[in-house]
Amino acid sequence: MEDKRKDYLKYLGRLAQREASFSDIGDYITNQFSTIDSHPADFHTFTLNGPSLAVENNLLGEAAESFKQET
C-alpha cells in the first residue's frame, strides 16, 4: 500500500511540472478555449428580393438598407 501511495505522489509531482496557469500562457492559446456568443439582436436582418439577410457589421447593414430603399 505504501508503494502505491509513493507512486501516486510521484505521478502528482509529474503532473504539477506540466501544469501552467492561464496568466502564464499567451493570448493565442487562451483564445482557443473561448467562444463569442452571438444573439439575434446583434444582427440587422433585411429581406432582399425574397431571402433574408442577417448582417452583423453596421457599415454593411447600412449599405443593405440603402440598397433595399433603392429597389
C-alpha positions in Angstrom: 0.0 0.0 0.0 2.9 2.4 0.8 4.4 1.8 -2.7 1.1 2.7 -4.3 1.0 6.0 -2.3 4.5 6.8 -3.3 3.8 6.1 -7.0 0.7 8.3 -6.8 2.7 11.2 -5.2 5.3 10.9 -7.9 2.5 11.0 -10.5 1.1 14.1 -9.0 4.5 15.7 -9.0 5.0 14.9 -12.7 1.5 16.5 -13.4 2.4 19.6 -11.4 5.6 20.1 -13.5 3.5 20.2 -16.7 0.8 22.5 -15.5 0.6 26.1 -16.5 -1.7 28.9 -15.3 -3.7 30.9 -17.9 -1.8 34.0 -17.0 1.5 32.3 -18.0 0.4 31.3 -21.4 -0.2 33.6 -24.4 -3.4 35.1 -25.6 -3.4 33.0 -28.8 -3.7 29.7 -26.8 -6.1 31.2 -24.3 -8.4 32.4 -27.1 -8.6 28.8 -28.4 -10.6 28.0 -25.2 -13.0 30.8 -25.6 -16.0 31.5 -27.7 -18.0 34.5 -28.7 -21.8 34.4 -28.2 -24.0 35.9 -30.8 -27.6 36.9 -30.2 -30.2 37.7 -32.9 -30.4 41.2 -31.5 -26.8 41.7 -32.6 -27.7 41.4 -36.3 -29.6 43.6 -38.7 -32.0 41.5 -40.7 -33.1 42.5 -44.2 -35.3 40.8 -46.8 -33.9 41.4 -50.3 -35.8 40.0 -53.2 -37.1 37.1 -51.2 -34.3 35.7 -49.0 -33.5 37.1 -45.6 -30.0 38.6 -45.0 -28.6 38.8 -41.4 -25.7 41.3 -41.1 -23.6 42.0 -38.0 -21.4 44.8 -39.5 -23.1 48.2 -39.2 -21.5 49.5 -42.4 -22.7 46.6 -44.4 -26.1 46.8 -42.7 -26.4 50.5 -43.8 -25.4 49.5 -47.4 -28.0 46.8 -47.5 -30.6 49.2 -46.1 -29.8 51.8 -48.8 -30.0 49.1 -51.4 -33.3 48.0 -50.1 -34.7 51.5 -50.3 -33.4 51.9 -53.9 -35.3 48.9 -55.1 
